[in-house]
Every structure is written in C-alpha cells, then in structure tokens.
C-alpha cells in the first residue's frame, strides 16, 4: 500500500479521497475477508498495485454520479494527464472506452448543441427543448452503440466504469446500507458528521456471509422498485421469495413490507395493506393491522386481535393505542 504525507487536516491532502478509500479497503480486508468474493479480493489486490494517479482517477469516478464520464470533464490538478491515468484502468477492464450506451445515456453526457449537431438531419424542431427531442429519437434509434459511433465528428473520449456494482457492494459492506455514500468521509473530516468509535468483531457484523450481501443487494433493489412505482404485488412476491436466516436482514425486510403496507393504507387499498401487515413482524405492524381491520369494517377481527395485543403489548406505544381503540371497537360492536 502506498503511503501519503500526513497533514493536520485530512482535507489539506489533495489525495484525501484516495486515503479514505484506502482505509475502507484495509478495513474490509481485516473484517470481511471471509465474506469478500474472489472478484472483490482481486479488485482490492490490483487496486493497491496501481499508480497513485490511476487509483485517484478511479476513486474520483466511483464517487461521482453515473458511470459515463467525458474526458474533458475529468480535470483534477493532483491527477494531471487523465489519459495517462486512465491507461492502467483500461488495461484492467475497469474502465471502457467502447461501452455501448443508449440514446438516453447519450443525452446525459451531451450538451444541447452537440445533440443537435449529431442528429440535425432527424430533429424536426431545432429550436425545441432537449427533453422534447428524446422520445422521438428513442424510437428512431433503439439500439445502443459506442460514444464514438454516436458522435464520430466530436473530438471527445468517453470513459465508462464497468465496476460500479462491485464498488457498491464494498460500500454496502462498509456502511451496512446503500444509502450512505463516499461523501460521508468528507463530512466527517469537516466535523459535520461525528461517529462514536466502537469495538467491532465478526459477531457484530450485520452481513455475515456472501449470501447476506447478495440478499441485502436484492432488498435494496426491491426498495427502489417499490419507490419507482412498480406493481406492488409483483414487488411483494419477490420479497416473499427471498430466503433469509439473518435476523438483521429479516428486520430490514419487515421494515420494507411495513412501508409498503403504509402506502397501501394511504391509498385505501385495505386488502393489500392487510396482507402485508399480516406478513410483517416489524414493530407497529400489529397496531396498524388492527386499525386497517377497523377502517375496512371488520370490527370483530379487529376486536379479537386487539384483545390478544392487550394481553401482551409489544410496546408502550401499542398499549396507549389499545386504550383508545378497544373502547371504540366495543361501541361499534354494541358492547
């Protein structure tokens, strides 16, 4: 591993982001050696052998949004010649200059004038908005092709990351989720985020096996599908089929089912909400199930479940809710 000068303020080092990434890799090697896949182990080994400028360029790209980057937009004083730094990454296949991209992806990296230049022959309204051109062009050009094939006259190179999913899995193992990103390190260095230092042992890991990592990636994908508005029943079925024996992941699955049930409750899809709450062991699910049974007119079932809950409330919050719900249900049942 390369050693960099230590500064009083970590952000004073122009390679601060690379130092942080190196710390992550070292931490994962120490604590997740038995969980890392062969590809992940190979990546860590090869990464540490790269020239510093190539390491820095890769980390810069990993930390940015998306996977396609124009060379002219990759300007970092500490890295210098981007083409030279990209060379070893291209040789390893971690960056690709010929990756086929769709026209949607092309629109994300081209300016409006460049799009007009490339498609002037087929754009009906040259003075229109960039977003207005896309639907028609998608129909005319459904096939993906390389950036150079799309824009043969444009003097530009496009670098595409091929290892973003691998880096996302490393981020998942480090943070325990895929919502936190690499910018957390900068915020911690600035003192905006502070974290308590705790002892970490193998038994305290949320992800204890390769199967756990893969299952967590799937759960995150299902969460995104739900948030993107995919059919709830289809997403719920995928979640049901996911075999989990890790209590930490079971709780995360329960939380996702709970969130989906809450959404169904808000849109008055009581049938779906009831099914999801019944499958969910997440705290508060039983209270919501009682409420949905009541709202859907199933007073006897709501009363039976509330009576069971009264015998052993799961929390003080549920106990307080039962004090309000039980008298109301008794009145509705004529008691």
N, C-alpha and C positions, 0 to 999 in steps of 0.2 A: 504494500500500500504506500502511495506517495505521501510525503509529509509536507505540510504547508506552514508558512510562518504563522505563529500565534499572535493575535492582536488583542488589545484590551477590549475592544468592541468587535464582536464577531463580524458585524456588517462592514467594518473597515477593510476586511479582506475581500478583494474583488471576486474571489472564488468561494465566497461564503456559502452559496447554494450547493456547490460541489462538496464542500466539507460536510454539510448537513446530510447530503445524500450518502456520502461515505459512512457516516455514523449509522445511518439506517441499515446499510448493507452489513456492517460489522455486527450490529445488534441482532439482525435476523440470523446471521451465521451462528451467533452464540446461543440464541434462544429458540430458533426454529429449524435447526439443522436436520431434525428428523421429519420435518413437515415439508421442507422445500423440495420441489420436483427436480428432476435431472436438468431440465431446461433452465430453471431458476438458478440452480447451483452453477451451471455452466455460464450463465449470464454474469453472475457475480464474479466468477473467476476471470472471465475475459474482460470484464469492465475494468477491473483493477490493473490490468496489464496495458490498457490503452494509454496513449499520450494524454497529458493533462488537458490539452485544448480539445481533444476529441471527447474526453469524459465530460468536460464542461458544456460542449455543444449539445451532447445527447441529453444532459440533465436540463438544460435550458428548453429544449424542445418538449421533453416529457412534462415540464411544469407549465407549458403554455396550453392554451385551449386548442383542441383539434389535433389532427395528425398530419396535415399537409401544410408545408411552410415554403414560401418563396425565398430563395437565397438572398434576394435584395432586402428582405425584411429581417434577416438574421444578422444583425450588426451588434457585436459586443467587443468593446475595446480589449478586454482581457483575453479574448479568444483569438482575435486577429483574423487571418485568412480563413474564411468559412469553408472554402473549397478544400483546403488542405486538412482542416479539422474533420471534415465530413468523409475524407478518403477511407480511413480505417473503419468507419461505421458502415460505409457502403460495402466494403470487403466482407464484413461480418454478416451482412444482410439485415442489419438493424434499421438501416435507412435505405430507401429505394427511390431511384430517380425515374423509374419507368412504371410505377404502380398505376394500373387503370383506375380512373376516377370518373364518377358520374357527372352529368352536367350540373346537378345540384351542388356537388362539391366544387366544381369549377367556378360556379358563381360566387362561392365563398372566398375564393382567393383572387379573383379578377376585379379590377375597377370597372365602372360602367363604360368608360370609353374603350377599354380593352375588349369588353364583351361585344360592343358594337362593331369594333374593328374585325373581330373574329367571325361574327355572324351577320355582317351587314347585308349579305345577299338574301337572308331569310327573315330579317326583322322588319315587320310591316310598319311599325311606328317608331322611327329612330329617336324621336323626342319623348318617348314614353318613359315610364319608370322601369328601373332594373327588375323589380319584382314582377312587373306586368309581363315581361318578356319570357320569364321562366316556364310557365305552364305549356305554352305553345312549343318552345324549344325542347322541352322534355318529351313531348310526343314525337317530334321530328328526329330526335337523337337519343333513343332509349339505351344505346349500348355505351358501356364505359370504355374509355381509352386513355392513353397516357397524356400527360400535360402537353408534351411536345407535339403529339398528334392533334390535340385540340387547337393549339396555338403555334403553328410551325414558324410564323414570322416574328413571334415575340422573343426578344433576346432575354431569356429568363430561365432559371432552373427551379424545379420544384422538388423539395426533399420530403419524402413521406415516411413516417415512422411505421415500422412493422411490429414493434414490440410493446405497444402501449398496453395491451391486455396483460402482458407479463408484468409490466411495471405497476399496473393497477392491482394485481394480486399481491405484489410486495407491499404496496401501500395498505392494502386490506390487512395483511398480517401485522403490520406495524401499528396502525391506528385502531384496528378492530372493526373498522367500517369503511365504506367507500364515499362517505360524505365529507370527511376531512381531507384536505389536500396538502400539497407540499408547502403552501404559503404559511401553514401553521408555524413552521420553523422561524420564518422571518418575523412573524408577530410575536413569537416567544422571545426572539433576540431583542426586539424592540421593547419588551416588557409589557406589551398589550395583553398577551396571554401568559399566565403563570400556571405551572403544573407542580403538584406535590410529588416529591421523589419517594418512591416506594420500592420495597424489595420485590423482585419478580422471579418466580420459579416456574418450572414446567407445569406444575399442577394448577397454577393460577391463570394459565393461558385460556382465552375463550375458544380459540381454534386449536384443537389438539391433534388433528390428523389431516392428511391430504383430503380425505372425504369431507371434513368440516369446511375446509377452504372452498372446495368446489360447491358445496351446498350453500355457503354464505354468498358466493357469487351469484348463484341461481336466485336466492331470496332477494338480493338487490335488484336483479333483472325483473323479477315479478313485481317488486315495488314500483319500478319505473313503468312497467306495463300498466299497472293499476293507475298510476298518476297520469299516464298518457291517454287514459280513457278507453283502453281495450275492454272487450266484453268481460264483465265481472265474473260470470260463471266459468268462462274459459280460464281466467287467471286463477280463480279459486281452485279449480280442478288441478291445475299444475302444482299449486301449493300443497294440496292434499296428497298428491303422489310423491312428494318429497319425503324420503325416509330420513328421519333424524333421531339420533340417540344421544345428542349433546344437549344438556339442559339449557345452556346459554342460547343455542340456536333455536331450541323449542320455544323459548320465551320470545325470541325475535319473530318467529313465525306467528306466535299468538298475537303479538302486537300488530303485525300486518293484517291478520284476519280481523282484529278489533277495529282497526282503522277503516277497513273495507265495510265492516258492518255498520259503523257510524255513518259512513257515506250513504249506505242504503237506507238507513234510518232517516237521514236528512231529506232524501228524495222520495220518502214514503214507500219504498219498496220493502214492506214489512216482511214478506215471505223470505226474501233473500237475507235480510238482516237477521231474522230468527235462525235461519240455518247457520249463518256464520257465527253468531254469538254462541250457539249450542256447541260448535266445534272448538270454541276458543276458551283457553284456560287463563287468558290474560286478566290481571286484576281489574275489576269493574265490569267484566263481561256479564256476570250473573245479574247484576243490578240493571244493566241495560236490557238484558233479556226480559226481566220482569216488566220493565217499562214498555217494551215493544209489544209484549203479550197484552198488556193493558190497553195500549193505544189501538191495537188491532181487534179489540173486543173479546179477547179470550180471557175473561176475568177469572174463571175457575182455575185454569192452568197457571195464571199469574199468581193467584192466591196460594196454590199448592207450593209453587217454587218459593214464594216469599216466606211461607211458613217454615219451609226447610232452612232457608237462609237465616231465619230468626233464631233457630236452634244453635247455629254456629256461624255468625257473621265473619266474613273474611277480613274486615277492617272496620275502623271506627266510622269511616265514610259510609260503608254499606249499612251499618247499624243505624246511623242517622237517617238514611234514606228510607229504611224499613219503618221507622217511626212515623214517617209521613205516608208511605204507600199502604201499609196494612189497614189503617182506619178507612182510607179511601176505597180500597178494594172491598172491605166488609160492607160499606154502604152500598156499593154497586151491586153486591150480591144479596142485598136485602137484609144484612145482618145488623 
